[in-house]
Amino acid sequence: MMEWNMFQIFLLVLLCVTVSVIGQCSVSTQCSVCDPGGRAVCGSICPKDVALPANIVYLRVDNGTCDAWARQGTLRPEYFGTYNDLKVLNLTQAHVDRFQPVAMFTSMPNLIELYLSHNLIRSFSPTAWTGLSSLEHLDLSHNTIVGLVAQSFSKLINLKQLDLSNNKITMQIPDTAFAGLVQLKTLSNNPISNIGSNVFQPLVNVETIQMNNLTLTNISNGLLSNLKSLRTVDISDNSISSVANDFLTGTTLDLLDLSNNVLTSIPSDAFKNSATPPRILNLAYNKITQISSTDLKGITANRLDLSGNPITTVAGDAFDGASISYIDLSNTGLTSLPNSTEAWLKGSTSTINVHNSNWQCDCNTVWLVELLISHSNIVSPTCGANSQYPGQLLSSAAIQIRDVCKSASGENNLDLTLTDCITDTA
């Protein structure tokens, strides 16, 4: 009886590992999952060492699984020559550092996802991707790629997502490096200091571009111009000090993130030159010191984030002509707003966040006190350390400030400081 049981176990393993599985496939430690069509889904196996079912649809080669790869670091086409049905190939952290100088994946016309992250790949030829006509997702992140060549991915005619993040790309990117790609999600965390004006122009259907955590110092003329499908752009955490006025021409973005750069003014001309300004504009934590009369005029957006900037001055008509649902001025250098913004604040349905830690809570702000009492669309600032109400929200102290100032100085003399008001009533 024991011998028969051992034979049964051996047969189950043999069915999964050495033959194509049809119908109800067996379960083993090597091919542990079956798709509804009955084809094996295998993981943690080295195809060089084991004869896998020819119709596997998923293959993962784990770290340490293929000792030969670890020694040689080379992918060879014969490793995958028979797996025509493969849809997902995961070679993450598989000790790959190079491909043989031939087309590697010609036998995989049905492959949709290819993961090559966390390896030691330094370069590759465009011919490496020959045969991957169905590939939609390519992950090359966390390698040591130093540069791209012309037509680097031109063989991948259906590619929708490309991840090149966390590489060491320092060379100038050729204008045609991304020719033919559909959707790009790439380039974050690379030491790139300059991206030429034409690099993204082949990407006529791109929806998302990530350029965060590079070392960019400026944005080139026409960089994203006329990319009509583009919706999300992240250029945060760089060292950008200047932006070309035409880099957004023809775009209709949902989100533009320029936070954590070194801009000293709002690049309003770039926004106004787009087909429609980005719905969400993130300019938080730059070096912007003021909002002028023209910076926001004519801009329509859902949200403008200027938090964390050293803004100390806001023009009296800064918000006139703007249609922005939420303006974030929290944690800036503001200690007050000019009285001339009162009319806009009264008539606007926009929310403005002026939550700061050093607000001037005196009789000059009684007009804002009144608005805080009657309007819920103003996020209250915090009274500064030198005020009579240090650490309190202006909204919390509003009634007391209004009553003290009006009682002491009368309706027609509200230009005294709160300290003067309290002194007069002592």
Helices and strands as residue ranges (DSSP letters): H 2-18, E 33-34, E 40-43, E 58-60, H 67-72, E 74-75, G 77-80, E 88-90, E 98-99, E 113-115, G 126-129, E 137-139, E 161-163, E 208-210, E 218-219, E 232-234, E 242-243, E 255-257, H 268-272, E 280-282, E 290-291, E 300-305, E 313-314, E 323-328, G 339-341, H 342-347, E 351-353, G 363-365, H 366-374, E 378-379, H 398-409, H 418-425
